[in-house]
Every structure is written in C-alpha cells, then in structure tokens.
Amino acid sequence: MEKNSVKYGVIAGLISVLYALLLYFTDQTFNMALGSVSLVISLYFMWKACQDDRTLQGGFASFREMFSSAFITYAVATIFAVIFQYVLLTMIDPGLVDIQVEKTMEQTAKILEWGGLEEGSAEYEKALADAEQEAIPSLKGSLFGYMGALIFGALISLIFGAAMKKNKPPHIAVDDETEHLIEK
C-alpha cells in the first residue's frame, strides 16, 4: 500500500514543482490564489492513492489504511515543494527573498493593525521584526514549515480516512488470510 502513496506523492510533488516553475517564469510566484492550485494537485493524488489502495484490497479499507495512504502521499508531495521553495529562494533567485520579506511585512502590518496594535508601539515593532526574520529562508525555517504543513496534511488525511474507508460487511470473514463468505 505504501508503494501507491509514495508513487502518487512523488508524482504530485513533481507536478507541483513544475507548476511552481511556471508561476516563477510568469512572475506569479507570490500569487496566493494561483499557488493554491498545488494544494488541489496534492488533494487529487491523495484521493487517487486512497482509491487505488482500497481497490487493491477488494474494495474494502479501514480508516487507518485510508488515513495512512492520504498522509504519506501528502508528506512526500510536500517535501518536494519545501525543497523547491528553499532552492528557489536561496540558490536560483535570491532576489525573491526581498519581495517575500516585503509581502510578509505588509501582511503582518495589516494583521497587527486589525488586532488593535498601534503602529510604532513596542509590540508592533517587535512583531514586525520577528516576521521579517522568519520571512528569510533558512533550513530551520523550512523544517518548521514542513512540520506545520504535516499537521495540516494530517487534518486533511483524517477527512480522507473517514470519507474513503469502507469496512467489510459482517458476513465476510477472514480465515487464513483468505476471504470466505459465511453461510448463515
């Protein structure tokens, strides 16, 4: 079962990287709406992995099996995205870091003002400085970003596990790893 999950995770990851390159070459790297297409790509391949794994088991699979299938697919796809983002910002085009920092500062300022902090206050300035530091790519930041993405992926995988599970009917029993219909 893990083979399907890893296979579909690699496919989703590679497609997402190619899509990110397309966004990069069309100057849309920081377009949030277009960037969310990568999530749709991952969702499709999570569904595909669950569907194939359930089919391989005769149309039946437990919640745990479907959760695992979806989560492994997401985790593999996401590692591709995180590595690509890090390489893009640190090696391919380090100039994008300035744009990322600028956009992060603008978004943080809006959030702080919405939260009631006044521009120029000590808390406001500290929050802006922290946001600026976090916007600069680092291995540590990428690792924490990946961990956060895994938490998000686990939540999505819970939904897939619940939606895709299909328990065996009670009249089907397993005997010596061979399924038999029980006559009643």
MONORRA-V274483 format. One record per residue. N is the residue number from 1. RES is the residue in one small letter. PHI is phi in whole degrees, -180 to 180 (NA if undefined). Layout:
BEGIN
N,RES,PHI  N,RES,PHI
END
This chain:
BEGIN
1,m,NA  2,e,-63  3,k,-59  4,n,-61  5,s,-62  6,v,-66  7,k,-58  8,y,-70  9,g,-65  10,v,-65  11,i,-62  12,a,-62  13,g,-63  14,l,-66  15,i,-64  16,s,-64  17,v,-66  18,l,-62  19,y,-65  20,a,-63  21,l,-64  22,l,-59  23,l,-62  24,y,-62  25,f,-72  26,t,-105  27,d,56  28,q,-118  29,t,-54  30,f,-103  31,n,-81  32,m,-62  33,a,-64  34,l,-70  35,g,-65  36,s,-71  37,v,-61  38,s,-60  39,l,-66  40,v,-62  41,i,-60  42,s,-62  43,l,-61  44,y,-61  45,f,-74  46,m,-65  47,w,-62  48,k,-62  49,a,-62  50,c,-62  51,q,-61  52,d,-65  53,d,-65  54,r,-66  55,t,-62  56,l,-62  57,q,-103  58,g,75  59,g,90  60,f,-123  61,a,-159  62,s,-82  63,f,-57  64,r,-59  65,e,-65  66,m,-71  67,f,-60  68,s,-61  69,s,-61  70,a,-66  71,f,-67  72,i,-62  73,t,-59  74,y,-64  75,a,-62  76,v,-67  77,a,-62  78,t,-70  79,i,-64  80,f,-60  81,a,-64  82,v,-66  83,i,-64  84,f,-61  85,q,-60  86,y,-64  87,v,-64  88,l,-59  89,l,-80  90,t,-105  91,m,-120  92,i,-75  93,d,-144  94,p,-60  95,g,-64  96,l,-66  97,v,-61  98,d,-60  99,i,-66  100,q,-62  101,v,-63  102,e,-60  103,k,-65  104,t,-64  105,m,-65  106,e,-62  107,q,-66  108,t,-64  109,a,-60  110,k,-63  111,i,-65  112,l,-64  113,e,-66  114,w,-63  115,g,-78  116,g,98  117,l,-80  118,e,-89  119,e,-61  120,g,98  121,s,-71  122,a,-60  123,e,-65  124,y,-62  125,e,-66  126,k,-66  127,a,-63  128,l,-65  129,a,-64  130,d,-64  131,a,-64  132,e,-63  133,q,-64  134,e,-71  135,a,-77  136,i,-82  137,p,-65  138,s,-150  139,l,-62  140,k,-62  141,g,-63  142,s,-65  143,l,-63  144,f,-66  145,g,-63  146,y,-65  147,m,-63  148,g,-63  149,a,-64  150,l,-66  151,i,-64  152,f,-60  153,g,-63  154,a,-66  155,l,-64  156,i,-64  157,s,-65  158,l,-61  159,i,-65  160,f,-62  161,g,-59  162,a,-71  163,a,-76  164,m,-97  165,k,-67  166,k,-149  167,n,-75  168,k,-69  169,p,-63  170,p,-62  171,h,-81  172,i,-108  173,a,-118  174,v,-107  175,d,-130  176,d,53  177,e,59  178,t,-122  179,e,-82  180,h,-135  181,l,-80  182,i,-92  183,e,-79  184,k,-122
END
